[in-house]
Amino acid sequence: MEEDRFQQQMRAFDQWKVDTTKTIRRLQEWLDKQQLGSSEITLRLYDTVETLRVDRLIIAFVAEFSRGKTELINSIFFADYKRRLLPSDAGRTTMCPTELFYDDQEEAAYIRLLPIETRLEDISIADLKRDTSRWTTFSLDIDSPDQMAEAMQQVVKVKHVSVAAAKSLGLYVEEQGGASGKGGQKPAAPDTVEIPQWRHAMISFPHPLLKQGLAILDTPGLNALGSEPELTLNMLPNAHAILFVLAADTGVTRSDLDMWQNHIRSCRGDSSIGLVAALNKIDTLWDEIKNQGQIDATIESQRKETARMLGIEPESVFPVSAQKGLLAKIRQDSELLTRSRLPLLERYLSDNVVPAKQAIVSNSVIEKAGAIIEDACDTLAVRIQGVQKQLDELRGLDNTNADVLQHLVRKTREKQAAFNKKTEHFQSSRRILAQQSKIIMDALSLAAFDKMIAASRKDMEGSWSTGGLKKSMQMFFDNMRDTMQVVSRQADQTYVVVQTIYAKFQEDGASLGTTPKMFSVKKYTDEFYKLYEEAEKFRNSPVTTMTEQSFVVKKFFISLGSHARVIVSKANQDVDNWLKEIMQPLIKQVNESKQQLEQQLETLNKINDSKDGLQTKLKEIEGNHVALEAQLKELKNIDKALRIPVAVV
């Protein structure tokens, strides 16, 4: 069945990560052996390996209530349990966002649930994830599907609270209290309302797909997306694919379209990559009065109309029956499985979503480890070039030519003197570079950011009008834009200083084999711009409009502030790494040149003192040359192994 194909793709991807991890460790061993490593390089390679270990392919399932979303998750990924693992019976819909993954840092499987009352606190879900004491934890017995299914029922739990309590949690909108009564009068507000018991759920268990890096985000309906801006500002944008589930019997409803336009399509901007629609419940169209051709025509008509309303290609809309697909897998009924059309959706996920994620991870690894290999190749090239020059000079000598030998000694000492002067200039330039670096890091300090966000929040909380709210938001993003402009300007000035330093060491025409790398803040400013767009949509959404203003401000700043802080922290780290790395190739090659001059002078002195020194040294240097060529060949083999693509299933 096509389920096996998806598992094979995930298994191949997982094996690629294992092989790539081994290659990176092989690179680390090579660097240590050749004395080309450093604490910073070791940390960079460790971070790369750790990224591979925790990397996940995230597929988000989004739908309004009663679209069969959770049933679709069960049928695609967990049919091997021969039952519904996640609760998807009629009337038992997911009430809180749920993440399914494998936590290899915990010995036992678990379900962690965040109490709904945490919505009253000024703490983001991302921050709360780091404090397990705030969550209610239930163990999962992986050998008992019944126990697991029972524990999973927690995600549908609800509770009844007063209207005042629901309002304080941002979970009651008075305008949505019901239809008008007699005479057009609005009915009285209820004494109590039903709300979810949990705010967020995290489920970890060792399912093969989850162990291989799959993670699933199951989101409830439109109200949950509107009341938890972290979902649309952070979680959904981080998903590699978003599967939007609709019902074939209802088509695209107004609330479906609102969810799609305001919370899903916006995650991808102008791109439709990774956006898929599943037109579920096509079995409701299996009319026994119609023949199969007529049924297929009806389904195709629904598919095209759905694509038109969502503004995507019909090829991105997959009519399916999750319920019949799950039943077919449980009963091993291949005919029913084919009729459910579930394999077509599974093929899309395996042939498009998985390879796209693989390409992202592969490019990231090559970018990080590849830069280290490139620097090492440059260093080896300098070594080989220096050894070759020595060989060329010594092969033109004989032991009786004392005048020529003394000339080479004198010439080498002159090179040393000139090199030492360059080194003095190098040290003074590094002090200027340190001053430039401090300006950049001060601008991106988290302390400065926290001060800015606190001031912006104070202004926003004092602005009860829509105009005042928008002005405070705009001011926050203007401040971030100004900060990034300062960073960009200082980064450009720093790059000019570094270019001057590099050029100083190439005045004599000697190539260092490398050039300094520029740093751009564009990707961070783009992220802030996208965040601003999402914030605007959140502020203007119907749910926000009908929610108490004080709660909107609090939720907005918890989510926006947390997400913006992540961007600043990432920029801070990337700039810091750039400032540390930008001079490393030159520092290494300066040290290499210094050592080569010292060795060359030592060699010439030994030849001068010993009658048989020339031939002995020639053999020694020739051996060094052969060894260096072998080292370079091994390094290129490591680089080649790093670039081996994932095996296509």
N, C-alpha and C positions, 0 to 999 in steps of 0.2 A: 504494500500500500504506500501511497505518497508520504504518509507519516514517516516511513522508514527513510525516504529520501531526505527529508528535513533533518532527521537525526544523523544521517550520514554526513550531511554538509556541516552540521555543528561539530560532529566528531572530527572531521578533517580540519576544521578551524582550530579546534582544541589541540589537535596533534601539532599543527603548525606553530601554535603558541609554545608548546613544550619544546619543539625543535629550535625555535628562535631563542628561547631562554637559554638552551644549551650553547647556542652559538655566541650569545652575549657573554656568557660565563667563560667560554673559550677565548673570546676577545680580551676579557679582563686578565686571564692567565697569561696571555701573550704579552699584554702591556706590562704586567709585573715582571715577567721574565726579561723583557728588553729594557726595563727601567724607564719606561715611557708613561707610567701611570702616575696618578696623584690622588690625593684625598677627594678633590673635586670631581675628577673623572670617575672614581669609584662610586661616589654618591650619585652621579648622573646615570651610570649604568645600573646601579641598584634601583633607582627610581623607574628606569625603563622596564626592568624585570618585574618590579612590583606592579606597574601599570598593566603588564600582561596578565599577572596573576588575578587582579581584581576586575579586569575588563569584563564588561557585560554587554550583550546584545539586547537592547531594551525595545520591546514591542508593547505599545500602549493600546489598550482597547477602550474605546470611548463610545458611549451611546446614551440616549435617554432611557428612562425606565421601560422595562418590558419589551426590549428589542431582542432578547436572547443572547446578549453579549457574553455573560458568564457561561452559558451553555456552549457557546462557540469556543471559548477557551478550553473547556472540558473536552470537547470533541477533537480539537486540533492537537492538544498537548498531553492530556491525561487520560485518554481512553483506555490505556493499558491497565488502569485500576479497575476496569470492568464495572464502573459505576460513576456517578457524579461526585467528583472529589470536592469541587467548589459548589456551594449551595446555589442552585438555579431552578428550583421547583417554582411553580406558579405562586406568585405572591411572596416569594422568598428572595427578593432582589438584594444585591450588594448595597449596603447603606453608607459605606465609607471607602475612600480610596485604598486599594489593597495592592501591595507589592509582593510578588512571588519571586524568590531567588534562592541561591545556595550560599550560605555563610560558612566558609571553610575555617573560620576562626572559632566556631562553636562546635562542641562535640555532638550535641543532640539537636534534633529538629525542633522547631518552635514556631509559635505564633505570638507575636507581640502586638498589643493593642494600646493605642493612645487614648486616654479618657477624653471625652468631648469637652470637659470642663477646662482643658488646657487652652481652649480658644479665648479664654478670659485673660490669658497672660501675654506679655509682650515678648514672646519667644517663638521663633520660627520652627517649623517641623524639622528643618535641616539641623538646627541646633539641638532640638529635643532628641533626635536620633542618636546623638552622642552621649546621652544620659539614659542608660537603660533602666535606671531606677524609677523613671517617670512612667514607664510602660507596665501594663499588666501582661504577664507571660504565661502561656500554656504550653506544656510539652506535647509533642506529636509522636505517636508510636508508629514508625514507618512500616512496621510489620502488621499493622492492623488498619486496613482501609476504613473500617467502620469507625474506629476511634478518631482517625484523621478527619473523616467527613463530619463527625459530630463536633470536633473542635472548630472546624471551619465555619460552623453555624454561627460562631461569634460575630462574624462580619455583617450579619443581617440583624443583629440585636438592636432593639429600639427601647426607648424609655419615654414616659410621659412626664412633662414638666409644666409649670405655669407659663402663661403667655409672657409674663415679665422676665422669667428666666430664659425663655427661648429668644426674646428680643435681645437680652444682654449678651447672648451667645451669637447673635447675628443669624439666627435660624428661624426667625418668624417675620414674615412680611405681611403686614395688615391688608394690603391691597389684594393679596392672594388668598384671603380668608374664605372665599366661596362665592357663589353666584348671588345675585340680588334676590331678596324675598318678595313677599306680596307688596304690590304697589311700588315696586322698584326700590324698596328700602333695603339697605344692607343688613344682613343678619348680624346678630350680636356675636361678639368675639367669644370663642370657646373658653371654658375654664382652664383646660389643659390642652397641650398639643403634643404630638408625637415627634421625637427627634432621634437621630442616631445615638446609640450608646457610646460609640467609639468615633474618634476623629480620623484615625489613620490605622492601617494594619500592615504589619510586615510578617511575611510567612517564609520561613527557611526550611527546606527539606531536600534530601539528596536524590532528587529525580535526575536521571541521566542528562536530560537536556539542560536542567538548571545547573548541574555540576560542570557542564561544558560551557557555561557562560550565558545562557539565556536568562533574561529577567522579564517578567510580565507586570505591567501596570494596569490594573483593573479599576476604572473610574466610574463612579455613579453618575447620576443625571446632571442636567443643566444647573440646577440650584447649587449642587456641590462644587461645580467648577466656578460658579460665580462667587461663592462664599469662601473658597480657599484659593486666593490668587496665586499661591505658590505652585499650584498645579499648572496654571497657564503661563506663569512667569519663569518657571524653572523645570518642573518635572516633564511636562509634555514637550517643550523644546529640546530636552535632552534625549528624548526617545528617538531611536533610529528608524522606526516605522510607527505610524499611527493608523490603526484599523478602526474606521468609523462604521458602526453597526446600525443598520436600518432594518425596518420590517417590510417585507414585500407586500403584506396585506394593507399597510397604511401608506406606503411610499414616504416621500420626504415631507414631514409635517413642519409647521411653523417653528416649533421648538427645536426640531432637528436642524433646520436651516440656521437658526440663531446660534446653536452650539457650533455648527460647522464654520460659520463666518467669523464669529467672535472669539472662538477658543481653539479651533483646530487649524483652519487654513492660515490664520495669522502666524502660527508657529513656524511655517515654512516660507513666509514672505511671498515672493512671486514664484517660488518653485513648488512643483507638485511631487518632487522626489520623496518617496517614503510615505505618501498619503494614499491610502487604499480604502475603498468602501465595500462593505459586505452587505448585500441585500438579503437578509436572513428570512427564514420562514417561507421559502418558496413552496414548501409542501402544502401550504394553505391554498396554493393555486393549482394543486393537482386535482383538477375537476374531472371526475369519472365520466361525466357526460361528454367531455371534449376528448379528441384523440391527442396523441403525444405531440403531433405537429402543432396543433392549436395551443397546447399548453406551453410549448417552447416559444411560440410566437408571443404569447402574453408575457412570459418571463423576459424575453428580449426587449419587448416594448417598455416594461418597467425599468429594465437596466438602462436603456438609452435615455429615458425620461429622468432617471436618477442622476445620470452623468451630466445631463443638460442643466439641471437645477443646481448641482454642486460645482459646475464649471470645470469638470475634469473629463479625461478621455473615457469612453465606454470600456476600454480595456482595463481600466483601474477600478471597475465596479464588478464584484463577483457575486452573482446570485448563488445562495447556498441554503441548505437546510441543516443547521447545526444539530438539531434533535435527531433527525434521521441519520446523519453522519455518525453521531455517537452510537446510536443503536446499531448501525451497520458494523462498526468496528467491534462492538461488544459481541455481536452475533457472528462475526467473520462473514458478513454478507456482502460480497464484492459488487453484486448487481445493485443493491440498495445504496452502497457507498458511491458508486458512479452516478446514480440518479440524484444523490444529494449534492453533487457538484463540489463537495468539499475538497477532493484531490486537486482541483484546479487552483483553489486559493492556496493550498499547501505548497503546490509547485511554485507559485509566484513567490511565496515567502522564502523558499529554499533557493530559487534561482535568481532572485533580485535583492531581497533584503539582506540575506547572509553575506553574499559576495560584496555588497556595498560596504557593509560594516568591516569586512576583512580588509578591503582596500584602505579604509581610514586608518585602521590599526597598523597595517603594514607600512603605510607612508609615514606615520608618526615614528615608528621604530627606526626606519631607515634614516629619517631626518635627524634623530637624536644620536643613534649609534654611528650612523654614516659620517656625521661631522667629526666624531672622535677618530674614526678610521682615516678620514681625509687628513686630519692634522698629523696622525702618526705616519702616514705615507709621505707627507711633506718633510717631516723630521728625518725619515729614512733617506729621502732623496738628497737632503743636505749632507747627511753622513756619507752616502755613496759618492756624491760630488766631491767632497773633501778628500776622501780616500783616493779617488781617481786622480785628483790633482797631485797628491803626494806621489803616487805611482809614476805619473808622467815626469815629475821632476827628478825622482831618484833613478829612473831608468836611463836618464841622460848623464848620469854621473859614473865615475869610477873612483876607486879609493886613492888614486894618485893626484886627482884634480882638486888640490886643497883650496885654490883660489875660488873656484866655482862654488865649492862647499861653503866657504866663508861668506861668499856673496849671498847664498841662500839663507844663511843664518842671519845676516844683517837685514835682508829683505823681510824675513819672517818677524824679526823684532820690530821693524818699522810698522808692519801690519798690526802687531800687538799694540803698539803705542797709539796708532790711529783708532783702533778698535776700542781702546780704553777711553779715549775722548768721546767717542760715540756713546759709550756706556754711561758716562757722566751726564750727557745730554738726555739720555734715556731716563735716568733716575729723576732728573728735574721735571721732565715731561710727565712722568707718572704722578708726581705731586699735583700738577695742574689737572691731570685726569681725575685724581681723587676728589678735588674740589668740585669738578663738574658732576661727578657721581653723587656727591652729597646733596647737591641741589635737586637732582632727579629723585633720589630716594626720599628726601624730605617731602617733595610734592606728592609722592605716592604712599606716604606713611599711613598706616591704618589709624593711628591716633588722630591725624588731621582729618581723615575721612569721617571717623566717628563724631568728631566735633561738628563737621559740616552737616551730617545727617541729623544730629540732635537739634541744631539750629533750624534746619528746614522743617523738621517735624513740629517744633514749637510754633513756627509760623503757620503751618497747615492746620494745627489744632485750634489756632485762633481765628481761622478763616472759615466761617460757617456757610458762606455763599459759594456757589459753584465757581464764580469768577475768581474768588479768593483762593479756592482750592487749586484751580488750574494755575494761578500765578505762582503759588508756592511750589507746585510741581515743576513748573517751568524754571524757576530760580534754581532748584536743586540740579536739574540737568544742565543748566547754563554754567553752574559752578563746576560740574564734572567736565564739561567741554573745555572750560578755561584751564582746568588742571591738566588735561590731556594735551592741550596746546603748549603749556609750559614744558611738559615732559618731552613732547615732540621736538620743540625748539632746542632744548638742552641736549637731547640725544643727537640731533644733527650737529651741534657744536662739538660734542664729544667725539663724534665720528671724524670730524675735520682734524681734531687734535691727534687722534689715533692714526689717521692717514699720514699726517706730517711725521709722526714717529716712525712709521713703517718706511716712508720714503727716505728718511735720513739713513737708514741702514741699507738702502739700495742705490746710493749716490754713485758708487763705484761700478754700477752695472751688474752687481751680483744679485741674482733673483733669490728671494726667500721662499719661493714656491707657494706662497699663500697671500691672500689679501684679507683685510679686516671685513667683517660682516656688519651690514647696517642693521639698525633696529627701527621698526615701524610700529606706531601705536594705532594704526588704522583698524586692526581687528578689534581692539578694545573700544574705540570710538564707535565702531559699527555695532558692537554688542550693547553699548549704552543707548544708541539710537533705537535699536530693536526693543530694548527695555522700555524706552520712553513711549514707543508706539503701543506696546502691550499695556503700559500703565494708563495711557489715554483710553484704550478700549475698556479697561477695567473701570475707570472712572465714569465712562459714558454708558456702561452696560445697564440694561433694565434692572438686573438684580441689585446693582450698586445704587441705582436711583431710588429704589424702594426700601433700601436698608438704612438704618439709623446712621446719621453722619459720623458720629463719634466712633462707631464701630468700623465704618469704612476707612477712616483715617488710620486707626490702629492697625487694621489688617493690611492696608496698603503699605504702610511703612515697615511693618514686620517683614512682609514679603519683598517689597522693593529694596528696602535697606539691606536685607540679607543677601539678595541676589547681587545688588550693586557692590556690596562688600566683597563678594566672591570675585567679581571682575577686577576690583582694585587689588585684591590680594594676589590674584593671578598675574596681573600686570607688574606688581611689585616684585614678585618672585622671578618673572621672566626678565625684567630689566636688571635685577641683581645678578642673575645668571649671565646675562649678556655682558655686563660690566666686568664680571670675573673672567669670562671666556675670551673677550675680544683681544686681550693682550697675550693670552697663553701661547698661541702659535709663535709669536715674535719672541716671547721670553724663552721658550724652548729652543728656538733656533739661535738666539743670541748665546745661550749657554752652550749649545752645540758648537757654534763657531769659536767660542772662547776655548773650549776643550780641544778642538782640532788644532788651533794655533799652538796651544801648549804642548800637545802631543807631537806636532810637527817639529817644534823647536827641540824637544827632548830627543826625537829621532835623529835629527841632524847632529846634535852634540854627541850622541852615542856613536854615530858613524864616524865622526871626526876623531873620537878617542880610540876606536877599535879598527884594526886593519880588515877584519872580516865582517864588520858591522853592516856594510851596505847590503850584501846578499842576504844576510840573516833578516834584516829589516824588510827587504823586498818581499821575502817569502811570508813574513808575518803580516804585512799589509795586504798582500794578495789574498791571504787566507781571510782577513777581515772583510775584504771586498766580496769574496764568495759567500761568506756568512751573511753579510748584509743583503745580498741579492736573494738568498734563501729566505731571510726574514720578510722581505718585501713580498715574495711569492706567497708565503704563508698568510700574510695579512690580506692579500688580494683574494685568496681562497676563502678567508673568513668573510670578507665583504660579499663575495659571490654567494656564499651560503646564506647570508643575511637577506639577500634579495630573492631567494627562491620563493615563488608564489605558492599560495595555498593550492593543494591538489584539487582539481575540479572533479566532482562526483558525477 
